[in-house]
Amino acid sequence: MLYFLFLPLLAVTQEGDQDSFAVKFGGFIKNDFFYDTRQVVAAREGHFLLWPAKPSLDQDGHDINDVPSLNFLSIQTRLNAAFTAPDVKGFKITGMVEGAFFGHTNPDINGFRLRHAFVRLQRNSSEFLFGQFWNPLFITSTFPDVVSFNTGVPFQPFSRNPQIRYTFSTNGISLVAAALSQRDFANVGPAGASSVYLRNAATPDLHLQLHYKLSKPDNPVSLTTGAAIAWKKIVPELVTPQGYKTNASVSGTSFSGYARLDLPSLIVKAQYVLGQNANDLLMIGGYGVLRETDQVRGIREYAPLKTQQLWLEAHTTGKVFQSGIFIAVSENLGATTDLLPGTTVTGLGTDIKSLFRVSPRIFYNLGKARFALECEYTRASFGTVDIDQQRRGIPVDVENVTNLRLLFAVYYFI
């Protein structure tokens, strides 16, 4: 599809100056074959797995979700086009468009979906990026290299956002500042997941990061570390249930730190995230009602829920055979302050107190083809959100539920 879309540009490149403008196509074909020991919370017919489904009992007390599932899908197949153009006033100008057949919603599965679309300008130590790209909390040099399309979600921040990003790099140090909106990945509010809450706050999602890479020429060992802070404000509603105008907002600050160690035959990665109302990153969390300032009109104040995530990964770097393991935990820390009794919380996975995952994997590379096998074990501790009993909204009376996913994948890299 991308080939035919950019065919006119490709023809111009072939007829004109090939050194001044170029288009390079890439991507991969991927087929996933997976089996789950129980029903799961996931997107696209089980493909993008989050966690095992909460028990749902029938009239005889049997868990309806305690049923295995099997599926084969090819929707992760991806195509991209990378563009280069002549330098202008010392700026190197590049761009990329990338999409996949993942669809926008479950009914749209197999539909072509935009992933990335950005323009990058580079000059000396500065880089400007305009367009849709990874959320800055998704560290492109340090993310889980798992077989599953969830890429470590919900322990790993995962989102692509329209944004303006500036990066300054010198002597192994990089400073990143960015302002983001939301599109495919958005906060959850009264009307479900939508970008309208951030838009109505009239303030972008703001990020600031510092990265450092320690490496020496001709030395295969290197260390990359970094720290990040992000601030975001949303307005859950413009009118109260009683029909009165409101602009009450909830803001949250998130922190992250990461490290990557490259050894001759092994790569070790880790990341910690302390998030507030970070469900737009596909992590558990949300917000609750702090107080009601006007009971007649239904005017409320809110407080964000906090969650912490930690993951660790190690994998070998062989050209033919590779192996790795991903281990992660997530914990619901509750609201930043006591919530209003008699209310509930809004967000994603707010009835989960903690999550745990371990997923070993092996790769076999055969030229441009890859065969991968992964065993992903996920445990979720579900509970009841009872603010009268637990004022911070941390689930109580928890019950552990587990799922084991066996995943076999076949890639062909274009």
C-alpha positions in Angstrom: 0.0 0.0 0.0 2.8 2.5 0.9 4.6 1.5 -2.4 1.6 2.6 -4.5 1.0 5.7 -2.3 4.5 7.0 -2.9 5.0 5.7 -6.4 4.9 9.2 -8.0 7.6 10.4 -5.6 9.7 7.3 -6.4 9.4 8.1 -10.1 10.6 11.6 -9.5 13.5 10.3 -7.5 14.5 8.0 -10.3 14.2 10.6 -13.0 15.9 13.5 -11.1 18.8 14.0 -8.8 19.0 10.8 -6.7 21.5 12.4 -4.4 19.2 15.2 -3.4 16.0 13.3 -2.7 15.4 9.7 -1.8 12.7 7.3 -0.5 13.5 4.1 1.3 10.8 1.5 2.0 11.0 -0.9 4.9 8.9 -2.8 7.5 8.2 -6.4 8.1 5.6 -9.2 7.7 4.7 -10.8 11.0 2.4 -13.7 11.8 1.5 -14.5 15.4 0.1 -17.8 16.7 -0.9 -17.7 20.3 -2.7 -19.7 23.0 -4.0 -18.3 26.4 -5.0 -20.4 29.3 -7.9 -18.1 30.2 -9.8 -15.1 28.7 -7.8 -11.9 28.7 -8.2 -8.1 28.6 -6.7 -7.2 25.2 -7.2 -5.3 22.0 -7.8 -6.7 18.4 -9.1 -10.2 19.1 -6.7 -10.9 21.9 -3.6 -9.8 20.0 -2.5 -6.8 22.2 -2.6 -8.4 25.6 -2.8 -6.4 28.8 -3.7 -8.8 31.7 -5.9 -11.8 32.5 -9.6 -11.2 32.7 -11.1 -10.7 36.1 -13.2 -13.6 37.4 -16.9 -13.5 36.4 -19.0 -16.0 38.2 -22.2 -17.6 36.9 -25.1 -18.6 39.1 -23.3 -21.9 40.0 -20.2 -20.0 41.1 -18.2 -21.1 38.0 -15.7 -18.5 36.6 -16.9 -17.7 33.0 -13.5 -16.3 32.1 -11.7 -19.5 33.1 -11.7 -20.7 29.5 -8.7 -21.0 27.1 -8.4 -19.2 23.8 -6.5 -19.7 20.6 -5.9 -17.3 17.6 -3.7 -16.7 14.6 -3.2 -13.1 13.3 -1.1 -11.2 10.8 -2.2 -7.7 11.7 1.1 -6.5 13.1 2.6 -6.5 9.6 4.1 -3.1 9.1 5.2 -0.8 6.2 7.2 2.5 6.3 8.7 5.0 4.0 11.7 7.1 5.0 12.4 10.3 3.1 15.6 12.4 2.7 15.8 15.8 1.0 18.5 18.3 0.2 20.0 20.3 3.2 18.5 23.7 3.6 20.4 26.4 5.5 22.5 23.8 7.2 19.6 21.6 8.3 19.4 18.0 7.3 15.8 17.3 6.6 14.3 13.8 6.9 10.8 12.3 7.4 9.0 9.1 7.9 5.5 7.7 7.4 4.7 4.3 8.9 1.6 2.2 9.3 0.4 -1.2 10.2 -2.7 -3.3 9.6 -3.7 -3.3 13.3 -6.8 -1.1 12.7 -8.1 1.8 14.8 -10.7 -0.2 16.8 -11.7 -3.8 17.2 -14.3 -3.6 14.4 -11.6 -2.1 12.2 -9.2 -5.0 12.6 -7.0 -5.4 9.4 -7.5 -1.7 8.6 -4.4 0.3 7.8 -3.5 2.5 10.8 -1.0 5.4 11.0 1.8 4.7 13.5 4.4 7.4 12.7 4.3 10.5 10.6 7.0 13.1 11.3 9.5 15.6 9.9 13.0 15.8 11.5 15.4 18.7 11.1 19.0 18.3 12.3 21.8 20.9 12.5 25.0 20.6 14.5 23.9 19.5 18.0 20.2 20.3 17.7 17.3 18.3 16.4 13.7 19.3 15.9 10.9 16.8 15.4 7.4 17.7 14.3 4.6 15.0 14.0 3.5 11.7 15.4 6.2 9.7 17.1 6.8 7.7 20.3 5.9 9.3 23.6 9.2 10.5 25.2 8.6 8.1 28.1 9.0 5.2 25.6 12.8 5.2 25.4 13.5 4.1 21.8 17.0 2.9 22.8 15.8 1.0 25.9 12.5 -0.8 25.6 11.6 -4.5 26.0 12.5 -6.6 22.9 9.7 -9.1 23.6 7.9 -11.1 20.9 4.5 -10.0 22.1 3.1 -6.9 20.3 2.3 -5.4 23.8 6.1 -4.5 24.0 5.9 -5.0 27.8 2.6 -3.2 28.4 1.3 -2.4 31.0 4.7 -2.2 32.7 6.3 -0.3 29.9 5.0 3.2 28.9 3.4 2.8 25.4 2.0 5.6 23.4 2.5 7.5 20.1 1.6 11.2 20.1 1.5 14.1 17.8 4.2 16.4 19.2 6.9 19.0 19.0 10.2 17.8 20.3 13.6 19.4 20.6 16.8 17.5 21.4 20.2 18.9 22.2 23.2 16.5 22.2 26.8 17.0 23.0 29.6 14.7 24.4 27.3 11.8 25.1 24.7 14.0 26.9 21.2 14.7 25.4 18.6 17.1 26.7 15.0 16.5 25.4 12.0 18.8 25.7 8.7 18.0 24.2 5.0 19.2 24.1 2.4 16.5 23.1 -1.2 16.1 22.2 -3.1 12.8 22.2 -4.6 10.8 19.4 -4.8 7.0 19.4 -3.6 6.7 23.0 -5.7 9.0 25.3 -6.7 9.3 29.0 -9.9 7.6 30.3 -12.7 9.9 31.5 -16.5 9.9 31.9 -16.9 9.3 28.2 -14.3 6.6 27.9 -10.8 7.0 26.4 -10.7 10.3 24.4 -8.3 13.1 23.6 -11.0 15.7 24.4 -9.9 15.8 28.1 -6.4 17.0 27.2 -7.7 19.3 24.5 -10.1 21.0 26.9 -7.3 21.6 29.3 -5.8 23.8 26.6 -2.3 22.8 27.8 -0.1 20.1 26.1 1.5 17.1 27.8 4.9 18.5 28.8 8.2 16.4 29.0 11.8 17.1 30.0 14.5 14.4 29.9 18.3 14.1 30.4 20.2 11.2 28.8 23.8 10.2 29.1 25.8 7.5 27.1 29.2 6.4 28.3 31.1 4.6 25.6 34.6 4.5 24.1 35.8 3.9 20.5 36.6 0.2 19.7 35.1 -0.9 23.0 31.9 -3.0 22.7 30.9 -2.1 26.3 28.7 0.9 26.8 26.3 2.3 29.4 23.3 4.5 28.7 21.2 6.1 31.4 18.5 8.7 31.7 15.9 10.4 33.8 12.6 12.0 32.8 9.8 14.1 34.2 6.4 14.7 32.6 3.4 16.9 33.6 -0.1 16.6 32.2 -3.5 18.2 33.0 -6.9 17.1 31.8 -10.4 18.4 32.2 -12.8 15.4 32.7 -16.0 17.3 31.9 -17.4 20.7 30.8 -20.8 20.2 32.4 -21.8 18.5 35.6 -24.5 15.7 35.8 -26.7 18.4 37.2 -26.3 20.5 34.1 -23.9 23.2 35.3 -20.7 24.5 33.6 -17.4 23.3 35.1 -13.8 23.4 34.2 -12.4 21.4 37.1 -9.1 19.7 36.1 -6.8 17.0 37.4 -3.1 17.2 36.8 -0.4 14.6 37.3 3.4 14.4 37.4 5.3 11.3 36.3 8.9 10.4 36.8 11.1 7.8 35.1 14.6 6.5 35.1 16.3 3.9 32.9 19.6 2.2 32.2 21.0 0.0 29.4 24.2 -1.9 29.6 25.7 -3.3 26.4 28.2 -6.1 26.8 30.0 -8.1 24.0 27.3 -10.8 23.9 24.6 -9.6 26.3 22.3 -6.5 26.7 20.7 -5.6 30.0 17.9 -3.0 30.2 15.7 -1.6 33.0 13.2 1.1 33.6 11.3 2.5 36.5 8.2 4.7 36.2 6.2 6.5 38.9 3.1 7.7 37.1 0.1 9.8 38.0 -3.0 9.4 35.9 -0.9 7.6 33.3 -3.5 5.3 31.7 -2.9 7.1 28.4 0.4 5.2 28.4 -1.6 1.9 28.8 -0.6 1.6 32.4 -3.0 1.1 35.3 -4.2 4.3 36.9 -6.6 7.2 36.7 -8.1 9.7 39.1 -10.7 10.1 41.9 -12.9 12.7 43.5 -11.1 14.7 46.1 -14.0 16.8 47.3 -17.3 18.3 46.2 -17.1 22.1 46.4 -20.7 22.7 45.4 -23.1 19.8 46.0 -26.1 21.5 44.4 -24.3 22.1 41.1 -22.1 19.0 41.3 -18.8 20.9 41.1 -15.9 18.6 42.1 -12.1 18.6 42.6 -10.0 15.6 41.6 -6.8 13.8 42.7 -4.7 11.5 40.4 -4.0 7.9 41.2 -0.3 6.9 41.5 1.2 3.7 40.1 4.8 2.4 39.9 6.2 0.1 37.4 9.6 -1.6 37.2 10.9 -3.9 34.5 14.2 -5.7 33.8 15.3 -7.5 30.7 18.4 -9.4 29.6 19.0 -10.9 26.1 21.8 -12.3 24.1 23.0 -10.8 20.8 23.9 -13.8 18.7 23.4 -13.5 14.9 21.5 -16.8 14.6 20.3 -17.8 18.0 19.2 -15.3 20.6 17.5 -15.7 24.0 16.1 -13.3 26.5 13.9 -12.8 29.5 11.6 -10.0 30.6 10.5 -9.6 34.3 8.2 -6.8 35.5 6.0 -5.6 38.4 3.4 -2.9 38.7 1.7 -1.6 41.8 -1.3 0.6 42.5 -0.3 3.2 45.1 -3.7 4.9 45.3 -4.5 8.5 45.1 -2.1 11.3 46.1 -4.5 12.2 49.0 -7.6 10.8 50.6 -10.7 10.7 48.3 -14.3 11.6 49.0 -16.2 8.7 50.7 -19.1 7.4 48.6 -17.4 8.1 45.3 -15.4 5.8 42.9 -12.4 6.2 40.7 -12.1 6.6 36.9 -9.3 5.1 34.8 -7.8 1.9 33.4 -7.4 -1.2 35.6 -8.2 0.7 38.7 -9.5 -2.5 40.4 -6.0 -4.0 40.1 -3.7 -3.8 43.1 -0.6 -5.3 41.5 0.6 -7.0 38.4 3.5 -9.4 37.8 4.9 -10.8 34.5 7.8 -13.0 33.4 8.3 -13.9 29.8 11.3 -15.9 28.5 11.9 -16.1 24.8 14.1 -17.5 22.0 14.8 -16.3 18.5 16.2 -18.1 15.5 17.3 -15.9 12.6 17.4 -17.3 9.1 18.5 -14.5 6.8 15.7 -11.9 6.7 13.4 -14.4 8.4 13.0 -14.8 12.1 11.2 -17.5 14.1 10.4 -16.6 17.7 8.9 -18.5 20.7 7.8 -16.8 23.9 6.1 -17.9 27.1 4.4 -15.0 28.8 3.1 -15.5 32.4 1.0 -12.6 33.8 -0.5 -12.4 37.3 -3.1 -9.8 38.2 -4.3 -9.1 41.8 -7.9 -7.9 41.4 -9.8 -6.3 44.3 -12.7 -4.0 45.1 -12.4 -0.2 45.1 -14.2 0.8 48.3 -13.2 4.4 49.2 -15.2 4.2 52.5 -12.9 1.4 53.5 -9.7 2.5 51.8 -9.6 6.3 51.3 -6.8 6.3 48.7 -8.7 4.0 46.4 -6.3 1.1 46.6 -8.3 -2.1 45.9 -9.1 -4.3 48.9 -10.0 -8.0 49.3 -7.7 -8.9 46.4 -7.7 -12.2 44.5 -4.9 -13.4 42.2 -5.7 -14.4 38.6 -3.1 -15.8 36.2 -2.8 -16.3 32.5 -0.1 -18.2 30.5 0.3 -17.1 26.9 2.3 -19.3 24.5 3.3 -17.3 21.5 5.0 -18.4 18.2 5.8 -15.7 15.7 7.3 -15.7 12.2 8.8 -12.5 10.8 10.1 -11.5 7.4 12.0 -8.2 7.4 11.7 -6.0 4.3 
